Amino acid sequence: MPSIAELEIHNQLAQYLDGAIQLYELEDHLLPMMWDLAESSDEQARELVGRIMNLIAENSRGDRDFGSLQRGLADAARPFVWSVYSLVRKMSYGEPKIETESANRSLRWEAEVAA
């Protein structure tokens, strides 16, 4: 389960990627969070904010173009989006069950409908 700090970081990142805020606003919001998380035990949030701030710094130095920055930020959001998608899917359809067929060793996923 993501921490409150990690959720806030993802919220700010989503706002930027949706065009609701500018890059400088994302940076202004995340910079104090990065310092606050420096001594925190919240490793996930620390790594996420560090990754985002590194991408922004690389863009500012000219080491990364705007398209590369956008792709990098979208990649940073992807694990969180996937975890939310997986949670919603489990809530809607139940836990997946893996069955193997010995003849061709293919995997077939069956979703159990949630009661």
C-alpha positions as CSV (number, residue, x, y, z in Angstrom):
1,M,0.0,0.0,0.0
2,P,1.5,3.4,-1.0
3,S,2.2,5.9,1.8
4,I,0.5,9.3,2.0
5,A,3.7,10.9,0.7
6,E,3.9,8.5,-2.2
7,L,0.3,9.2,-3.1
8,E,0.9,13.0,-3.0
9,I,3.9,12.6,-5.3
10,H,1.9,10.6,-7.7
11,N,-1.0,13.1,-7.5
12,Q,1.4,16.0,-8.4
13,L,3.0,13.9,-11.2
14,A,-0.5,13.1,-12.6
15,Q,-1.4,16.8,-12.5
16,Y,1.7,17.6,-14.5
17,L,1.2,14.9,-17.0
18,D,-2.4,15.9,-17.5
19,G,-1.3,19.5,-18.1
20,A,-3.0,20.9,-15.0
21,I,0.3,22.3,-13.7
22,Q,3.6,23.5,-15.2
23,L,7.0,21.7,-14.8
24,Y,8.2,24.5,-12.4
25,E,5.1,24.0,-10.3
26,L,5.8,20.2,-10.0
27,E,9.4,21.0,-9.1
28,D,8.4,23.6,-6.6
29,H,6.0,21.2,-4.9
30,L,8.4,18.2,-4.9
31,L,11.6,19.9,-3.8
32,P,10.5,20.4,-0.2
33,M,9.1,16.9,-0.1
34,M,12.5,15.5,-1.3
35,W,14.2,17.2,1.7
36,D,11.5,16.0,4.1
37,L,11.9,12.5,2.9
38,A,15.7,12.4,3.0
39,E,15.7,11.0,6.6
40,S,12.4,9.1,6.3
41,S,12.0,5.4,6.3
42,D,9.6,5.7,3.4
43,E,12.0,4.2,0.8
44,Q,9.4,4.0,-2.0
45,A,8.5,7.7,-1.8
46,R,12.2,8.7,-1.5
47,E,13.1,6.8,-4.6
48,L,10.1,8.1,-6.5
49,V,10.7,11.8,-5.7
50,G,14.4,11.4,-6.3
51,R,13.8,9.8,-9.7
52,I,11.4,12.6,-10.7
53,M,13.8,15.3,-9.5
54,N,16.7,13.7,-11.4
55,L,14.7,13.7,-14.6
56,I,13.8,17.4,-14.1
57,A,17.5,18.2,-13.4
58,E,18.7,16.4,-16.5
59,N,16.2,18.3,-18.6
60,S,17.3,21.6,-17.0
61,R,21.0,20.9,-17.8
62,G,20.1,20.0,-21.4
63,D,21.0,16.3,-21.0
64,R,17.4,15.3,-21.7
65,D,15.0,16.8,-24.2
66,F,11.4,17.5,-23.5
67,G,10.1,14.3,-25.1
68,S,12.5,12.2,-23.1
69,L,11.5,14.0,-19.9
70,Q,7.8,13.3,-20.6
71,R,8.6,9.6,-21.3
72,G,10.7,9.4,-18.2
73,L,8.0,10.9,-16.0
74,A,5.3,8.7,-17.5
75,D,7.6,5.7,-16.8
76,A,7.9,6.8,-13.2
77,A,4.1,6.8,-12.9
78,R,3.6,3.5,-14.6
79,P,4.1,1.1,-11.6
80,F,1.6,3.1,-9.5
81,V,-1.0,3.1,-12.3
82,W,-0.5,-0.6,-12.8
83,S,-0.9,-1.3,-9.1
84,V,-4.2,0.7,-9.0
85,Y,-5.4,-1.1,-12.1
86,S,-4.6,-4.5,-10.6
87,L,-6.4,-3.6,-7.4
88,V,-9.5,-2.4,-9.2
89,R,-9.4,-5.5,-11.4
90,K,-9.2,-7.8,-8.3
91,M,-12.1,-5.9,-6.7
92,S,-14.2,-6.3,-9.8
93,Y,-13.4,-9.8,-10.9
94,G,-11.7,-11.6,-8.0
95,E,-8.3,-13.2,-7.8
96,P,-6.9,-14.7,-11.0
97,K,-6.4,-18.4,-11.0
98,I,-3.6,-19.9,-13.1
99,E,-4.2,-23.2,-14.8
100,T,-1.6,-25.0,-16.9
101,E,-2.2,-27.4,-19.7
102,S,0.4,-30.2,-19.7
103,A,0.1,-30.9,-23.4
104,N,1.5,-27.5,-24.5
105,R,2.3,-25.9,-21.2
106,S,0.3,-22.8,-22.0
107,L,-1.1,-20.7,-19.3
108,R,-4.7,-19.7,-19.1
109,W,-6.0,-17.1,-16.8
110,E,-9.4,-17.5,-15.4
111,A,-11.0,-14.7,-13.5
112,E,-13.4,-15.6,-10.7
113,V,-16.3,-13.3,-10.6
114,A,-16.4,-11.5,-7.2
115,A,-19.5,-12.4,-5.2
